[in-house]
Amino acid sequence: MTSSATGVHSPARSGPVSICAVICCYTTDRWSVATRGIDAVARQLAPTDRLLIVVDHNAVLRRRFLDHVDVQRPVGVATDQIVVVDNAGETGLSGARNTGLANATEDVLVFLDDDAIVRPGGLDEVRIAFTDAATVAIGGGVHPAWDGRAPRWFPREFGWGIGCDYRGIAADGGEIRNPIGAAMAVRRAALETIGGFATELGRVGTIPAGCEETLMGIELRRAYPDGRILRRVAFAVDHHVPAQRADLRYFLSRCRHEGQSKALLSRIAGPSQALSAEIRFVATTVTTAVARYTARFFHGDRSAAARLAVMVLGVAVTAIGTLIGSLRGAPSAARPSVPGRSHTPVTADDLVSIVIPSVGRDLLPLTVHALLAQESPNIEVIVVDNRPARGDARALVSAITDGRLRVVDQPRAGVSAARNAGIAAASGRIIAFTDDDAIPDPDWVTRILDTFAADSTGSLGAVSGRVFSTEQTTEIQGWFEATGMFDKGPTATVWSMAPQPAHRVLGEQGPTGVFFPYVAGQFGSGNNMAFTAEALSRIGGFDERLGTGTPSRGGEDLDGFRSAILAGWTVCYRPEMIVRHHHRDTMADLRAQCYGYGTGMAASLAKVLGSRHALGVLRCLPLGLWLLFAPGSTRNEIFPDAWPRHLRALEQLGYLTGPWLFVRTHLQLRRRTVAGPRRRQS
């Protein structure tokens, strides 16, 4: 369904508009209508256009299409203008469409269903529509082509249930929330920016799910608030409606799946946008239809009563499907939309601000010298003295005269407060963080910039890297290195609530199981991480209730990564981005560190329990507790045989006390906030 919106800008380029038509096919059952649709498109191709036939994991169908194209290619159409490709993504319509996007180079992509036949002049209408630079996407006129007659009980208001136009849809030229998938066109650059279609949504085989076009429209609006999504009825298709769809059971199944898709869409995009058109549809189209069908019934149209009953039943089944889908799914915002690109791409010349919180460790000068010797010279190093009354950190670097080094004071204890002071003092587009007992490799900054520069979506908010030990001179340091608590392994990995095809250049998609994204330890660690200044601004920096120097003792880096992902940003782990850390070399220090890992993780999860994502944490809590405390769990298998049992017990104790420590810190900060204004008033 569609809705009104406003806007005036689009990522257009001047000159003639080239088209890549994409038809996604999955079954030989539609062979006759699919080949008619392919031939109809082929006859309308201009010399700069192409037709991509994407076959969804069906080798037999692919072979048949290759043979058909060889025989039926129209005169004047070059051999490379009609291409048959395999779906390189996940099975389903969204994965196939994303394959079309990945293979396209033209200005505009025209998506047509494999059971829709474009009418003459349809592609010319697309070309005309996109000569307006404000147009981001259009939806065409989708006319039902029934096998036989439409059933007398079928209400026209539910034309969307068969993938066609419906009573109440916007008029020609009107703005819409999203097009109908059987006939839609979108600028390639805009679709790439939002990352294509969400594979969580959309039809897979014969399952009548949907809403991927709705999410596309919502994300286009967010990425291009001045752009326009229009309805252009001259871009028209005849959409085949087979006899099995003229069945009440199919109708109700379609309504149920639509409701479940809307529930998932609500978790992804938020209910206000996901259901805005549906609320208007019920409030206006359905209510006026009730009066219309009632009047027609009393004027002698006996089938009007059946259409009225089916319409009301369809609304009810769709609502029930939405409710059931909401109850079954995770809490809201399971896949936030991608932040729109609001800046030019990152380059190797961009300034990187490096923040080092310090309490005056003796290793601080080595860290600073390693940073000032980086291959990338366009940096600034900000040492934050977190004990300025003593002045140890300032004194340790006082002999370093490099103008790229600054020292700022943060008297409020805690690594989060220190990092936030560094963020406030930073000038770079990228803000990197390491500790005062860590030594980044000489190409560390270069690797950070290369990673951000490789992102074409504008959604990459944070990167992390590999952490090795500077030395293993003691058995205790060897134990810690063997656990892999810092080192996340050799595989480049990307995590996002909104996975995009363009993310593949950054690494493989990270696992998104029951703990994702709440248990954030897999994303990286605070001694080797970098964020965009924009992402840090959006998430509000680091939570000062968490981290070393507070009762919680840690968890602020995990919370930063998690907050970025839940806000719609992408997090990437790059193993070539290396920092070498001085591991604790005494048993007393290792005990404190193990206990702090437990308290920090639990405290950061306690914070989530006070948010709208609480249900997601509660749902994974039983399995999480088993992994932590069961001797044979995969979590406990990472510890070396020599690892003392009391260290594991200390970490587990930290998990039990962490939530209470978080509450304690929260209350302390609240009292401080209240007391501050009172002191100023006195």
ABEGO torsion letter per residue (X at the ends): XBBBBBEABBBBBBEBBBBBBBBBBABAAAAAAAAAAAAAAAAABBAABBBBBBBBGBAAAAAAAAAAAAAABBBGBBAAABBBBBBABBBEAAAAAAAAAAABABABBBBBBAABBBBBGAAAAAAAAAABAABABBBBBBBBBBBEBBBAABBAAAAAAAGBBBBGBBBBGBBBABBBAABBBBBAAAAAAAGEBBAABEBBEABBBBGAAAAAAAAAAAABAABBBBBBAABBBBBBBBAAAABAAAAAAAAAAAAAAAAAAAAAAEAAAAAAAAAAAAAAAAAAAAAAAAAAAAAGBAAAAAAAAAAAAAAAAAAAAAAAAAAABBBBGABBBBBBBABBBBBAABBBBBBBBBAGBAAAAAAAAAAAABABABBBBBBBBABAAAGAAAAAAAABABAABBBBBBABBEAAAAAAAAAAABABABBBBBBAABBBBAAAAAAAAAAAAABAAGABABBBBBBBBABBABAAAAAAAAAGAABAEABBBBBBABBBAAAAAAEBBBBBBAAOAABAAAAEBAABBBBBAAAAAAAGEBBAABEBGBAAGEGAAAAAAAAAAAAGBBBBBBAABBBBBBBBABAAAAAAAAAAAAAAAAAAAAAAAABAAAAAAAAAAAAAAAAAABAABAAAAABBAABBAAAAAAAAAAAAAAAAAAAAAAAAAAAAAAAAAAAAAX
